[in-house]
């Protein structure tokens, strides 16, 4: 089903956390290290997605979880130029599982026709390729961990941006997307978080 004309684009803002085996000392490239176990879910909804579409009055809001997989990062800084290479291998995948009920108003939000059938629908976003990584800054952050009993803990995080591409699929129909990813890599905790902005044609679904 098409959600709008073939010219329409849907913009996605997707945020998530990935847990795994993580970072040690300590240049930006050295922090971006590890094999990350996607199957670990520290809370019921670890993925949040917002869709905004040309010609559609309102955005739509979605939540979901990571799917199994083990993306690997072997970050490195070029010894001569300092340029950053993420050396990313392996996709990571997120399944969208929940959305507010918009019964009767599905046409008012992007992909609204899927909201009533998510339980029986494979709605999956895959991040497959990262290129042209750029170190932005090392920033002070606070985060909560199980080791801290859920209390906020001060830390620092390496912030990087990169070009990103992958696919978005609904059951057996998929379309490629491209966009930008902003990643935060805490120095003291083996996780990374990210925000991903990308577009795909609304006519694909």
C-alpha positions in Angstrom: 0.0 0.0 0.0 1.3 3.5 -0.9 1.0 6.1 1.9 1.2 9.0 -0.5 2.3 10.0 -4.0 5.5 8.5 -5.5 7.3 11.8 -4.9 6.8 11.9 -1.2 9.6 11.2 1.2 9.3 10.0 4.8 12.0 11.4 7.2 12.8 9.1 10.1 14.4 10.1 13.4 15.4 6.9 15.1 17.2 6.6 18.4 18.4 3.5 20.2 20.9 2.0 22.6 23.2 -1.0 21.8 24.9 -3.0 24.5 28.0 -5.2 24.3 31.7 -5.5 24.9 33.1 -2.1 24.8 35.8 0.5 25.1 39.2 0.9 26.7 41.8 3.6 26.6 41.3 6.2 24.9 41.7 8.2 21.6 38.4 8.6 19.8 39.2 5.6 17.6 40.2 3.5 20.6 37.0 4.2 22.4 35.0 2.9 19.4 35.7 -0.7 20.0 33.8 -3.9 20.6 31.4 -6.6 19.4 28.0 -5.5 20.5 25.3 -8.0 21.4 22.0 -6.7 20.0 19.9 -9.3 21.9 20.4 -7.6 25.3 17.3 -5.5 26.0 17.8 -3.3 29.2 14.2 -2.0 28.9 11.1 -3.1 27.1 11.3 -0.4 24.4 14.9 0.5 23.5 14.2 1.9 20.0 12.1 5.0 19.3 11.2 6.3 15.9 9.4 9.4 14.5 8.2 9.6 10.9 7.4 12.9 9.2 6.0 12.9 5.7 5.5 15.5 3.0 1.8 16.3 2.6 0.7 14.4 5.7 -0.7 16.6 8.6 1.0 14.9 11.6 4.1 12.9 12.5 3.8 9.3 13.7 5.5 7.8 16.7 6.8 4.2 17.1 8.7 2.0 19.5 10.5 -1.3 19.3 13.5 -3.4 20.1 16.8 -4.6 18.8 16.9 -7.9 16.9 19.7 -10.5 17.4 23.0 -9.7 15.7 26.6 -8.7 16.6 27.9 -5.5 14.8 31.6 -5.0 15.3 33.5 -1.8 15.6 37.3 -1.5 15.4 37.8 2.3 15.5 41.1 3.7 14.5 42.7 7.2 14.0 45.1 7.6 11.1 48.5 8.2 12.6 49.4 10.9 10.0 46.1 12.7 9.4 44.1 11.9 12.6 41.1 10.9 10.4 38.7 8.5 12.0 37.7 5.1 10.6 34.9 3.2 12.4 35.9 -0.1 10.7 32.3 -1.2 11.1 31.3 -4.8 10.2 27.9 -6.4 10.3 24.5 -4.8 10.2 22.3 -4.1 13.2 18.5 -4.5 12.9 15.6 -3.1 14.9 12.0 -4.3 14.8 9.2 -1.7 15.3 6.6 -3.3 17.5 4.4 -0.6 19.0 2.6 2.6 18.0 -0.4 4.6 19.3 -3.8 3.5 18.1 -4.9 5.9 15.4 -8.0 4.0 14.3 -10.0 6.1 11.9 -7.2 8.5 11.4 -4.6 6.3 9.7 -4.3 8.6 6.7 -3.4 11.6 8.9 0.0 10.1 9.9 2.9 8.5 8.0 2.6 4.7 7.6 -0.6 4.9 9.7 -2.1 1.9 7.8 0.4 -0.4 9.7 -0.5 0.7 13.2 -3.3 -1.7 13.7 -1.4 -4.8 12.4 2.1 -4.4 14.0 1.6 -7.6 16.0 1.6 -9.6 12.8 3.9 -7.4 10.7 7.7 -7.6 10.3 8.6 -3.9 10.3 12.4 -3.8 10.4 15.0 -1.0 10.0 18.5 -2.2 9.2 21.7 -0.2 9.5 24.1 -1.7 7.0 26.9 0.7 6.1 28.7 3.6 7.8 31.2 5.8 5.9 32.9 9.2 6.2 33.0 9.2 10.0 34.0 12.4 11.7 34.9 13.0 15.3 32.8 15.9 16.7 33.8 16.2 20.4 34.2 14.5 23.8 31.4 15.7 26.0 30.5 15.4 29.6 27.3 13.2 30.1 25.3 11.6 32.8 23.8 8.1 32.4 22.2 5.5 34.6 23.5 1.9 34.8 22.5 -1.2 36.6 25.8 -1.0 38.5 24.8 2.4 39.8 21.4 1.2 40.9 19.8 3.4 38.3 21.2 6.6 39.7 22.8 9.1 37.4 26.5 8.8 37.0 28.9 11.4 35.5 30.9 10.2 32.5 32.3 11.5 29.2 31.4 10.3 25.7 33.0 10.5 22.3 30.6 12.0 19.8 31.0 11.0 16.1 28.9 11.5 13.0 28.9 9.5 9.8 27.0 8.9 6.6 24.7 5.8 7.0 22.7 3.6 4.7 20.5 0.5 5.0 17.1 -0.8 4.3 13.6 -0.5 5.8 11.3 -3.4 5.3 7.7 -4.3 5.9 7.3 -8.1 5.6 8.7 -9.0 2.2 8.8 -5.5 0.8 11.9 -3.4 1.4 13.5 -0.1 0.2 16.9 1.4 0.7 17.4 4.5 2.8 20.3 6.9 3.3 21.0 9.6 5.9 23.3 10.7 8.7 24.0 9.0 12.1 25.2 10.7 15.3 26.7 8.3 17.8 27.7 8.7 21.4 30.3 6.3 22.9 30.7 6.6 26.7 34.2 6.2 28.0 33.2 4.2 31.1 30.3 2.0 30.0 30.3 -0.6 27.1 27.4 0.8 25.2 26.7 3.2 22.3 23.6 5.2 21.6 22.7 6.9 18.4 20.3 9.1 16.5 19.7 8.3 12.9 18.1 10.7 10.4 17.2 9.2 7.0 14.7 9.5 4.2 12.9 6.8 2.1 10.1 7.0 -0.5 6.6 6.9 0.9 5.4 5.0 -2.1 7.5 2.0 -1.2 4.8 0.8 1.2 
